[in-house]
Amino acid sequence: MRGVYIKEYIPRSWFHPKGALKVVDRIKPNLPDVNGSLFVTLTLDRQWFRSQQMGPSEAYDFVRGHIRKVFHKLRKGVKWEGKTYKIKASYCTKVEFHDDLEGWPHFHIIWLTKKNVPAKLLASLWGYGRINVQRITNSKFNYILKYVCKSGHLPKWVRRRKGIRIFQSSRGFLKKLEHKKPTKSGPKQTRKELGTIGERIDNFGKTALVIDERFSDIPVRYTQIQLNDHFKILLDRLVYSIARDGRYLGDGKIIIEKQEDFYPWISLPNQ
């Protein structure tokens, strides 16, 4: 059935539980085969960081620099029990946050190598918490990429920041594919203009997508609109009357039959 619809806006963003899947879909064609690759998870010793007057936000900044030093040492070679270990392979890092009130970060690292590196050596290089050393599969990698925080609720300290690099890769990790040159869509906003992560998430929630499929001879048109309140709050409030009118299609998609159907969602003209 062709017509006009309104539905929840899902941004392409690591910080949105559904939007993260859009990010993964975008980079998936570039992802390498990681089956059997070296996979390390780094966790933080909260007690030690607290003793240094650091919370999860300060600890995150501190260990990011330290992780870069670990990569550098392994590229140069590290002697351990009479043998030198080197990892020159490309790698990626992925950050996640624990599902508790504080939301301390932990880091997943994948090196594109099947070399054996002693866990005790890696633990000594890390030095700021526990480590886990495994071999990874592609299915496990895809699962890890889908989540920043499995509950979908970001920690307060993350929401207060301007930005966080959730996924990073070194040169050669992602496959090079031919891409069309992007069309210009106006000046790019800076992080200052975009606000904090929390402000951006709130703005996502107060945005809806209008889909116009009325005309078969022109492409479908998509328009973002700002709402009076969060989409989910408005939907909970309006869903009964919408369903009674036969306009609810499920999955948050609603038929718009006339201009007045927009008014519960957006401010009235001259209001």
Secondary structure, DSSP 8 states (H G I E B T S, - for coil): --SEEEEE---S-TTSTTHHHHHHHHHGGG----TTEEEEEE---HHHHHHTT--HHHHHHHHHHHHHHHHHHHHH-EEETTEEE---S-EEEEEEE-SSSS--EEEEEEES------HHHHHHHH-SS-EEEEEE-HHHHHHHHT-SSTTS---HHHHTSS----EEE-TTTS-----------S----HHHH--HHHHHHHHHTEEEEEE---TTS--EEEEEE-SS-HHHHHHHHHHHHHHTT-B-STT-EEE-SGGGGTTTS--TT-
